[in-house]
Amino acid sequence: MMREQRTIKDVVKIVNGKPSGDENLTVTDITYDSRQIENGWLFVAIKGFAVDGHKFIPQAVQNGAVGVISENEKPEDFNQAWIQAADAREALAKASALVQDFPSRELSLVGLTGTNGKTTTAYLVNSLAESANKKSAMLTTVESRIGKEKQKAERTTPEASDTQRFLRKAVNADCKVAVMECSSQAMDLRRCDALDFSVAVFSNFTRDHLDYHKTMDEYFNAKLRLFDGRLGNKPKASVVNVDDEYGLKLAEMLSEQNVITYAINTNADVKADEIEVTLTGTSFQLSTPTGRRKVKSPLVGIPHVYNILSAVGAGLELGLDFESILKGIETCTGAPGRFEPVSHNGDFAVIVDYAHTDDALVNVLKTARNVSNNKVITVFGCGGDRDKTKRPLMGEAAARLSDFVILTSDNPRTEDPLQILDDVEIGLKKHTTPYLKIADRRTAIHRAIAEANTGDVVMIAGKGHEDYQIICKETIHFDDREVAGEALKQ
């Protein structure tokens, strides 16, 4: 379908901007990245945390930009069209939706927020949709996907213009459903504005990102944007985990809206009981308003039961039939790096997981304890230049639920790796669990696997699907799964 042609005047109207220059010029696309610019595109100059986009206006014009959106007044020596907007990020979102002809309105769009579980739930919703013969697209921390076409992700939630462009491609590829992770930071930075969500999902809420949000209240308030209409429109339906304290609070706040609840320990619309967890998968009795059935999933652990329940709730709100929902659960192997076993012929298990908060680490280690016939050996670290308050909490969690801990580097970035280890060690010392500090992650993983005996579970936590490590400002190739494989061969 041909998109409606938009002009500078149309953009001015939707962003409520102050125009200068020719308003009749056609706008073919919009971006915040001057390197993406082609003839007919509009450039949005954003003052970022590290870089001011206004520095790249000359490059944008040279590449063919027809004009600029900025919070600043038009410079006297600037000859192209200029739109002054109150909030450049908000303008980017609204203008992108307009230029792409509001693709989210042509899809059943599912938004996922919460501290943990978003990525796996995205894979599950995608699987449920495809089991119902509805072509699906997804945006996740790991990858973006339209049908079977995949591309590695650069961030959890892309900038607004990239998302709108992606959703237009999904519509043009005949997708009927799309699912995306909506991080708190992304919503605070207006990346999810001007999206029309059919279903919004709340997984859980625990400590994270306090380096950015400063307080838990600010963090939760950012999550609420997905549900309360601040993105532009309220979702048609919300799916909420009422076993979570904040989820219960959210469900009460949304009492006058269409809400479907899920839980294991609380009365809810979608529930799981008779749960059995092994190293090869999880089974449970699933209860929904449309019936009760035994479910088997290749995903391992109670946290994944919650992910499945949230996906079921979303599937029901999308109108998917119960048999397709069950098939989608049974065939979904989940996201890479989420309790992912490293294949080998030994008599102990090696698991890689993305857990990088204290709550996520607790959950994954509880799962490891449930499936271990002997010891749990944990290798983990904490990222540099990120929330420091969770470091001792993660140390305490690892010590409490492991038999042996090796504390190592994650992505130290510009921080001293040894100082990060010292910060985490404060929590480790609250228990008598034996531990080692080995800053080099490769050496730490090799040592953990060398320590393993029959029936043990070696849990390598923190990086999951990531295939890199950031040390100072250098990014090097590093994949926990590959390194574990090397160690197992030795």
C-alpha positions as CSV (number, residue, x, y, z in Angstrom):
1,M,0.0,0.0,0.0
2,M,1.3,3.5,-0.9
3,R,2.0,5.7,2.0
4,E,0.4,9.1,2.0
5,Q,2.9,11.9,1.1
6,R,3.7,14.2,4.0
7,T,5.1,17.7,3.9
8,I,6.9,20.0,6.4
9,K,3.5,21.6,7.1
10,D,2.1,18.2,8.1
11,V,5.0,17.7,10.5
12,V,4.7,21.2,12.0
13,K,1.0,20.5,12.8
14,I,1.6,17.1,14.5
15,V,4.5,18.3,16.6
16,N,2.9,21.7,17.3
17,G,6.1,23.4,16.1
18,K,7.1,26.8,15.1
19,P,8.1,26.7,11.4
20,S,10.6,28.6,9.3
21,G,11.3,28.2,5.6
22,D,9.4,26.3,2.9
23,E,6.5,24.3,4.5
24,N,5.5,22.6,1.2
25,L,8.6,20.4,0.9
26,T,7.9,16.7,0.9
27,V,9.3,14.6,3.8
28,T,10.1,11.0,2.8
29,D,11.5,9.9,6.2
30,I,12.9,11.2,9.5
31,T,15.8,10.4,11.7
32,Y,18.0,11.6,14.6
33,D,21.1,10.0,12.9
34,S,22.8,12.2,10.3
35,R,24.5,9.2,8.8
36,Q,21.1,7.7,7.8
37,I,19.9,10.8,6.0
38,E,18.9,10.6,2.3
39,N,17.3,13.1,0.0
40,G,14.0,14.3,1.3
41,W,14.6,13.2,4.9
42,L,14.1,15.4,8.0
43,F,16.8,15.5,10.7
44,V,15.9,15.8,14.4
45,A,18.7,17.4,16.4
46,I,18.7,15.9,19.9
47,K,20.9,17.1,22.8
48,G,22.0,13.7,24.0
49,F,23.8,12.8,27.3
50,A,27.2,12.5,25.6
51,V,26.7,14.2,22.2
52,D,24.7,17.1,20.9
53,G,23.0,16.3,17.6
54,H,23.2,19.9,16.6
55,K,26.8,19.3,15.7
56,F,25.7,17.1,12.9
57,I,23.3,19.4,11.2
58,P,25.8,20.3,8.4
59,Q,26.4,16.6,7.7
60,A,22.6,16.0,7.6
61,V,22.1,18.9,5.1
62,Q,25.0,17.7,3.0
63,N,23.4,14.2,2.9
64,G,20.1,15.6,1.6
65,A,18.1,16.7,4.6
66,V,15.1,19.0,3.6
67,G,15.0,20.5,7.1
68,V,15.7,20.2,10.8
69,I,13.6,19.8,14.0
70,S,15.2,21.3,17.1
71,E,14.3,22.8,20.5
72,N,16.5,25.8,19.5
73,E,15.5,28.7,17.4
74,K,16.6,28.7,13.7
75,P,20.1,30.1,13.3
76,E,20.2,33.2,11.1
77,D,22.6,31.6,8.6
78,F,20.5,28.4,8.1
79,N,18.8,28.2,4.7
80,Q,16.7,25.0,4.9
81,A,13.4,24.5,6.6
82,W,13.5,24.6,10.4
83,I,10.9,23.5,13.0
84,Q,11.3,24.6,16.6
85,A,9.6,22.1,18.9
86,A,9.2,22.1,22.7
87,D,10.6,18.5,23.0
88,A,12.8,17.1,20.3
89,R,12.4,13.5,21.4
90,E,8.6,13.8,21.5
91,A,8.7,15.5,18.1
92,L,10.8,12.6,16.7
93,A,8.3,10.1,17.8
94,K,5.2,11.9,16.5
95,A,6.7,13.0,13.2
96,S,8.1,9.5,12.6
97,A,4.6,8.0,13.2
98,L,3.1,10.5,10.8
99,V,5.7,10.0,8.0
100,Q,5.4,6.2,8.3
101,D,1.6,6.4,8.2
102,F,1.0,5.1,11.8
103,P,2.0,1.4,11.2
104,S,1.1,0.4,14.7
105,R,-2.5,1.0,13.9
106,E,-2.4,-1.7,11.2
107,L,-0.9,-4.3,13.6
108,S,-1.8,-6.0,16.9
109,L,1.1,-4.5,18.8
110,V,2.2,-6.0,22.1
111,G,4.4,-4.0,24.5
112,L,6.4,-5.6,27.2
113,T,7.7,-3.9,30.3
114,G,9.1,-5.0,33.7
115,T,12.6,-5.6,35.2
116,N,13.0,-9.2,34.1
117,G,11.4,-11.6,31.5
118,K,10.7,-9.2,28.6
119,T,12.9,-10.9,26.0
120,T,11.7,-14.5,26.7
121,T,8.1,-13.3,26.7
122,A,8.6,-11.6,23.3
123,Y,9.8,-14.9,21.9
124,L,6.8,-16.7,23.4
125,V,4.3,-14.2,22.1
126,N,5.9,-14.4,18.6
127,S,5.7,-18.2,18.8
128,L,2.0,-18.1,19.9
129,A,1.1,-15.8,17.0
130,E,2.9,-17.9,14.4
131,S,1.3,-21.1,15.8
132,A,-2.0,-19.3,15.0
133,N,-0.8,-18.7,11.4
134,K,-0.4,-15.0,12.0
135,K,2.9,-13.7,10.6
136,S,4.7,-11.8,13.4
137,A,7.5,-9.3,14.0
138,M,9.4,-8.6,17.2
139,L,11.9,-6.1,18.6
140,T,14.0,-7.5,21.5
141,T,17.3,-7.0,23.3
142,V,18.7,-9.9,21.3
143,E,17.4,-9.3,17.8
144,S,14.7,-7.8,15.6
145,R,12.7,-10.1,13.5
146,I,10.1,-9.9,10.7
147,G,8.8,-13.3,9.9
148,K,12.0,-15.4,9.5
149,E,14.2,-12.4,8.7
150,K,16.5,-11.6,11.6
151,Q,18.9,-8.7,12.5
152,K,21.0,-8.3,15.6
153,A,19.7,-5.7,18.0
154,E,21.8,-2.7,19.0
155,R,19.6,-1.8,22.1
156,T,16.6,-3.1,23.9
157,T,14.2,-0.5,22.5
158,P,15.2,1.4,19.4
159,E,14.8,5.1,18.9
160,A,11.3,6.1,17.8
161,S,12.1,6.7,14.1
162,D,13.8,3.3,13.9
163,T,10.8,1.6,15.5
164,Q,8.3,3.3,13.2
165,R,10.3,2.3,10.2
166,F,10.6,-1.3,11.4
167,L,6.8,-1.5,12.0
168,R,6.1,-0.1,8.5
169,K,8.4,-2.9,7.1
170,A,6.5,-5.4,9.2
171,V,3.1,-4.2,7.8
172,N,4.4,-4.3,4.3
173,A,5.6,-7.9,4.9
174,D,2.0,-8.8,5.8
175,C,2.7,-9.2,9.6
176,K,-0.5,-9.2,11.7
177,V,1.2,-9.1,15.1
178,A,4.3,-7.3,16.5
179,V,5.8,-7.5,19.9
180,M,8.4,-5.3,21.4
181,E,10.3,-4.7,24.7
182,C,9.6,-1.3,26.2
183,S,12.4,-0.5,28.6
184,S,11.9,2.1,31.3
185,Q,14.7,4.3,30.0
186,A,13.3,4.1,26.4
187,M,9.9,5.2,27.6
188,D,11.4,8.0,29.7
189,L,13.3,9.1,26.5
190,R,10.0,9.1,24.5
191,R,11.1,6.2,22.2
192,C,7.7,4.5,22.6
193,D,5.6,7.7,22.2
194,A,3.0,7.7,19.3
195,L,2.7,3.9,19.3
196,D,-0.8,2.3,19.5
197,F,-0.5,-0.8,21.7
198,S,-3.2,-3.5,21.5
199,V,-1.8,-5.2,24.6
200,A,0.6,-4.0,27.3
201,V,2.3,-6.6,29.6
202,F,3.8,-6.0,33.1
203,S,6.1,-8.8,34.2
204,N,7.6,-7.7,37.5
205,F,9.4,-4.9,39.2
206,T,12.7,-5.1,41.1
207,R,15.8,-2.9,41.7
208,D,17.7,-1.9,38.5
209,H,18.7,1.1,36.5
210,L,18.9,3.4,39.6
211,D,22.0,4.9,38.0
212,Y,19.5,6.5,35.6
213,H,16.2,6.7,37.4
214,K,17.7,7.6,40.9
215,T,14.7,6.2,42.9
216,M,12.4,3.2,42.7
217,D,9.4,5.6,42.4
218,E,10.9,7.3,39.4
219,Y,11.7,3.8,37.9
220,F,8.2,2.6,38.4
221,N,6.7,5.8,37.1
222,A,8.6,5.3,33.9
223,K,7.2,1.8,33.5
224,L,3.7,3.2,34.0
225,R,3.9,5.2,30.8
226,L,3.0,2.0,28.9
227,F,-0.3,1.8,30.7
228,D,-1.5,5.3,31.6
229,G,-1.8,7.0,28.2
230,R,1.3,9.2,28.4
231,L,2.6,7.5,25.3
232,G,-0.3,8.9,23.3
233,N,-3.1,6.3,23.8
234,K,-3.9,3.8,26.5
235,P,-3.5,0.1,25.4
236,K,-6.7,-1.8,24.6
237,A,-5.8,-4.4,27.2
238,S,-3.2,-4.9,30.0
239,V,-1.7,-8.2,31.2
240,V,-0.4,-7.9,34.7
241,N,1.5,-10.2,37.2
242,V,-0.4,-9.9,40.4
243,D,2.1,-12.1,42.3
244,D,4.4,-9.0,42.1
245,E,3.8,-6.3,44.7
246,Y,4.0,-3.6,42.1
247,G,1.9,-5.6,39.6
248,L,-0.8,-5.8,42.2
249,K,-0.6,-2.1,42.7
250,L,-0.8,-1.5,38.9
251,A,-3.8,-3.8,38.5
252,E,-5.6,-1.8,41.1
253,M,-4.7,1.5,39.3
254,L,-6.0,0.0,36.0
255,S,-9.2,-1.3,37.6
256,E,-11.4,0.7,35.2
257,Q,-9.6,-0.6,32.1
258,N,-9.5,-4.0,30.4
259,V,-7.0,-6.0,32.6
260,I,-6.2,-9.7,32.5
261,T,-4.2,-10.9,35.6
262,Y,-1.8,-13.8,35.9
263,A,-0.1,-15.5,38.9
264,I,1.1,-18.7,40.5
265,N,0.4,-17.9,44.2
266,T,-2.6,-15.5,43.9
267,N,-6.0,-15.7,42.4
268,A,-5.8,-14.6,38.8
269,D,-7.4,-15.0,35.4
270,V,-4.4,-17.0,34.1
271,K,-2.8,-19.4,36.7
272,A,-0.3,-22.2,36.9
273,D,-0.2,-25.0,39.4
274,E,1.3,-28.6,39.8
275,I,4.6,-27.2,38.4
276,E,7.4,-29.7,37.7
277,V,10.9,-28.5,36.7
278,T,13.7,-30.5,35.3
279,L,16.9,-29.8,33.3
280,T,15.0,-30.6,30.1
281,G,11.9,-28.4,30.6
282,T,9.0,-27.4,32.7
283,S,5.4,-28.8,32.9
284,F,2.3,-27.4,34.8
285,Q,-1.4,-27.2,34.8
286,L,-2.5,-24.0,33.0
287,S,-5.9,-22.5,34.0
288,T,-7.5,-19.7,31.9
289,P,-11.0,-18.3,31.3
290,T,-11.2,-20.6,28.3
291,G,-10.1,-23.8,30.0
292,R,-7.6,-25.9,31.9
293,R,-4.8,-28.0,30.3
294,K,-1.5,-29.6,31.0
295,V,1.4,-27.7,29.5
296,K,4.9,-28.8,28.6
297,S,7.6,-26.3,27.7
298,P,11.3,-26.7,26.9
299,L,12.0,-23.7,29.0
300,V,13.4,-24.4,32.5
301,G,12.4,-22.8,35.8
302,I,9.6,-20.9,37.7
303,P,10.6,-17.6,36.1
304,H,9.8,-19.0,32.7
305,V,6.4,-20.2,34.0
306,Y,5.6,-16.5,34.7
307,N,6.8,-15.6,31.2
308,I,4.6,-18.3,29.7
309,L,1.6,-17.0,31.7
310,S,2.1,-13.5,30.5
311,A,2.4,-14.6,26.9
312,V,-0.8,-16.7,27.4
313,G,-2.6,-13.6,28.7
314,A,-1.4,-11.6,25.7
315,G,-2.4,-14.4,23.3
316,L,-5.9,-14.5,24.8
317,E,-6.3,-10.7,24.4
318,L,-5.1,-11.0,20.8
319,G,-7.9,-13.4,20.2
320,L,-5.7,-16.4,19.5
321,D,-7.3,-19.8,19.9
322,F,-6.4,-22.0,22.8
323,E,-4.9,-24.8,20.8
324,S,-2.5,-22.4,19.0
325,I,-1.5,-20.9,22.3
326,L,-0.7,-24.4,23.7
327,K,1.3,-25.3,20.5
328,G,3.2,-22.0,20.7
329,I,4.2,-22.7,24.3
330,E,5.4,-26.3,23.5
331,T,7.5,-25.3,20.5
332,C,9.1,-22.1,21.8
333,T,12.7,-22.7,22.9
334,G,13.0,-19.1,24.2
335,A,15.6,-16.4,23.8
336,P,19.3,-17.1,23.5
337,G,21.2,-16.8,26.7
338,R,18.2,-17.4,29.0
339,F,19.0,-20.5,31.1
340,E,20.7,-21.8,28.0
341,P,22.6,-25.1,28.4
342,V,26.0,-25.5,26.9
343,S,26.0,-28.9,25.2
344,H,28.6,-31.4,26.2
345,N,29.0,-35.1,27.1
346,G,29.8,-34.7,30.7
347,D,27.8,-35.7,33.8
348,F,27.2,-32.1,35.0
349,A,25.4,-29.1,33.6
350,V,26.7,-25.8,32.3
351,I,24.1,-23.0,32.0
352,V,24.5,-19.5,30.6
353,D,22.0,-16.8,31.7
354,Y,21.5,-13.1,31.2
355,A,20.7,-12.5,34.9
356,H,22.2,-9.2,35.8
357,T,20.1,-8.0,38.7
358,D,19.9,-9.4,42.2
359,D,16.3,-10.5,41.7
360,A,17.1,-12.2,38.4
361,L,20.1,-13.9,39.9
362,V,18.0,-15.2,42.8
363,N,15.5,-16.6,40.4
364,V,18.0,-18.3,38.2
365,L,20.0,-19.8,41.1
366,K,16.8,-21.1,42.7
367,T,16.1,-22.9,39.4
368,A,19.7,-24.2,39.3
369,R,19.2,-25.6,42.9
370,N,15.9,-27.3,41.9
371,V,17.5,-29.2,39.0
372,S,21.0,-29.8,40.6
373,N,21.8,-33.2,42.0
374,N,24.8,-31.8,43.8
375,K,26.5,-28.4,44.0
376,V,25.7,-25.1,42.3
377,I,28.9,-23.3,41.1
378,T,28.2,-19.7,40.1
379,V,30.3,-17.4,38.0
380,F,29.1,-13.8,37.7
381,G,30.1,-10.1,37.8
382,C,28.5,-6.7,37.7
383,G,28.7,-4.1,34.9
384,G,30.7,-0.9,35.3
385,D,29.3,2.6,34.8
386,R,25.9,1.2,35.9
387,D,23.7,1.0,39.0
388,K,26.2,0.4,41.9
389,T,23.6,-0.2,44.5
390,K,22.8,-3.7,43.2
391,R,26.4,-5.0,43.5
392,P,26.4,-6.1,47.1
393,L,22.9,-7.4,46.7
394,M,24.0,-9.6,43.8
395,G,27.0,-10.8,45.9
396,E,24.7,-11.7,48.8
397,A,22.3,-13.6,46.5
398,A,25.1,-15.6,44.9
399,A,26.6,-16.5,48.2
400,R,23.2,-17.5,49.7
401,L,22.1,-19.8,46.8
402,S,25.5,-21.2,45.6
403,D,27.9,-23.8,47.0
404,F,30.9,-22.1,45.4
405,V,31.2,-18.6,43.8
406,I,33.7,-17.2,41.4
407,L,33.4,-13.5,41.2
408,T,34.6,-12.0,37.9
409,S,34.3,-9.1,35.5
410,D,31.1,-8.5,33.4
411,N,31.5,-5.4,31.2
412,P,33.7,-3.2,33.5
413,R,33.6,-0.3,30.9
414,T,35.6,2.6,32.3
415,E,35.6,1.5,35.9
416,D,38.4,-0.4,37.6
417,P,37.4,-4.1,37.5
418,L,39.0,-4.8,40.9
419,Q,36.9,-2.0,42.5
420,I,33.7,-3.5,41.1
421,L,34.7,-6.9,42.5
422,D,35.3,-5.3,45.9
423,D,31.9,-3.7,45.8
424,V,30.2,-7.1,45.1
425,E,32.4,-8.8,47.7
426,I,30.7,-6.8,50.5
427,G,27.5,-8.9,49.9
428,L,29.4,-12.2,49.4
429,K,31.0,-11.8,52.9
430,K,27.5,-11.9,54.5
431,H,27.6,-15.7,54.1
432,T,30.3,-18.3,54.6
433,T,30.1,-19.7,51.1
434,P,33.6,-20.2,49.7
435,Y,34.5,-17.9,46.8
436,L,37.3,-16.7,44.5
437,K,37.9,-13.3,42.9
438,I,39.2,-13.8,39.3
439,A,38.9,-10.6,37.3
440,D,39.6,-12.2,34.0
441,R,36.3,-13.7,32.9
442,R,37.8,-16.4,30.6
443,T,40.0,-17.7,33.4
444,A,37.0,-17.6,35.8
445,I,34.8,-19.7,33.5
446,H,37.6,-22.2,33.0
447,R,38.2,-22.5,36.7
448,A,34.5,-23.0,37.5
449,I,34.2,-25.8,34.9
450,A,37.4,-27.4,36.3
451,E,35.7,-27.5,39.7
452,A,32.6,-29.3,38.5
453,N,31.7,-32.8,39.5
454,T,28.9,-35.3,38.8
455,G,25.5,-33.8,39.2
456,D,26.7,-30.2,39.6
457,V,25.3,-27.1,37.8
458,V,27.8,-24.5,36.7
459,M,25.8,-21.2,36.3
460,I,27.5,-18.5,34.2
461,A,25.4,-15.4,34.8
462,G,25.3,-11.8,33.6
463,K,26.0,-11.7,29.9
464,G,23.7,-14.4,28.4
465,H,23.4,-13.8,24.6
466,E,26.0,-11.0,24.5
467,D,29.0,-11.9,22.4
468,Y,31.2,-9.1,23.5
469,Q,32.9,-7.6,26.6
470,I,33.5,-3.9,27.1
471,I,36.8,-3.1,28.9
472,C,37.6,0.7,29.2
473,K,36.2,1.9,25.9
474,E,37.2,-1.1,23.9
475,T,34.7,-3.8,22.8
476,I,36.2,-7.2,22.3
477,H,34.6,-10.5,21.2
478,F,33.6,-12.6,24.2
479,D,30.8,-15.2,24.3
480,D,30.3,-17.1,27.6
481,R,28.9,-20.1,25.6
482,E,32.0,-20.3,23.4
483,V,34.4,-19.9,26.3
484,A,32.5,-22.6,28.3
485,G,32.7,-24.8,25.3
486,E,36.5,-24.3,25.1
487,A,36.8,-25.2,28.8
488,L,34.7,-28.3,28.4
489,K,36.8,-29.6,25.6
490,Q,39.9,-29.2,27.7
